[in-house]
């Protein structure tokens, strides 16, 4: 069952990947992809708000 935290995390990752990758300091390649380690490193460099994404991944 999806928890409210799961939903927030999913929506945030969708926002970053689809609409605003610069929010966490990443750049997508020409195909719209970013390596998972690059994404996780970018999230780790930002406020604790993103900690759930990193620790639950």
N, C-alpha and C positions, 0 to 999 in steps of 0.2 A: 504494500500500500504506500502511496506517495504521501509524504508529510509536507507541511507547509515549507519547511526548509528545502526539501527536494524541489518543490515548485519554484521557489525563489532562485535557487542555484541554477536550475535549468533555464529560467528566463534570463538570468544574468549572462550565462554563457552564450545563449542565443543572441543577446544584445551585442556582446563583444564580437562574436564571430560574424554576425550578419550585418551589423549596422555601425558599430563604433569600436573597432579594434584599437584605435589610438587611446581609448579610455584607460587601457592597461599598458599601453606602450608597445603594442605589437604591430607588425605589418604583415598582411596576408600576401601570399605569392599570387602570380597572375591567375591561377585557377581558384583562388579564394581559400587556400589552405594555410595552416600554420602547424608546425610540429608540436605535438603534445608537450614535450619538455620545455619548449620555448614559451608556450602558453602558461604552463605551471610556474616557470621562473618569473614571468611577468606578474602573475597573480601574487606570488610570494613577495615581490618587491613593493607591494601596495598595502594599504591599511588592513587591519584585522578583519574588516568586512568580508574579505575574500578568503579568509582562512578556512572556512567550511569547505569551499571548493577544493582547496589543496589537500586538506586532511582526509576528505572522504573520497578522493580520486584514487 
